[in-house]
């Protein structure tokens, strides 16, 4: 279990001991310093749980009655295997039948209770998810072989390359017709001034372009979900929510620096892409690419939410509070 008090204390100590080295005019270095401090504090205060992919999750209806029934059945089965007598065989069959009855009874009881909680506002996705859990579906199926023209990808590296090439082809300009490509090139050459920033000082100083406030950052952090998985930096949103207020100001300063310069850390430009397979298609297609997160770094999504809260507040004419 995470010790959040120790986490915040470690963050504060790291902040004060490296106060002069924490902030940087280099966005990459500034982002790295903040990330390293969070990971260091998390390593000290949050235990690392082993990831065992072969570990089976308990069924949602499983309780002490189910465990005891299975335990008694297994005990009778082991006794029968050691001493194959008629008495032991009868005893095993009794416990086996009792275990089957108990599991079926507890399963029905749990399902009825769950169904009574459903209403017109219940989401269909949640119902399907519970149905799969009741059936013991683990969702650990391996990725099938992928076909790329005359090549079949079987290893994970080959599959990753096939997916990357397919996603690149989808967004490639080679999908444009020759006429459209020629029109696009001519327009970009003849109207180069349209792509330059010629805004004046008054336009740059309007509400949309001023720095983010503390309240906007806090609203963005609060909107982040805790149940999402960590990215490549191993930082979960809960780590950011538990930051001390002073350290959040460092995060705010980084966000404002990014907003002013228009430069994003390289790690924020990475994304975990999930190829969702189309049911009506065969394995010759790689499916539809869907980004699981806006950037693998945990700092990316809160920054995007901060921008959304910032723009939403000013475009709707709401007053700002700091």
Protein Blocks (a to p, Z undefined) as FASTA:
>chain_A
ZZfklmmmmmmmmmmmmmmmmpccblklmmmmmmmmmmmmmmmmmccddddfkbccddfk
bcfklmmmmmmmmmmmmmmmmmccfklmmmmmmmmmmmmmmmmmmmmmmmmmmmmmpcfk
bcfklmmmmmmmmnopnolaccddddehjaccfbfklmmmmmmmmmmmmmpcklpcfklm
mmmmmmmmmmmmmmpccbdfklmmmmklmccdfklmmmmmmmpcfkbccdfkopafklmm
mpcfklmmmmmmmmmmmmmnopacfklmpccddddddfkbcfkbgbjaddfbgcjbfklm
mmmmmmmmmmmmmmnopacdZZ
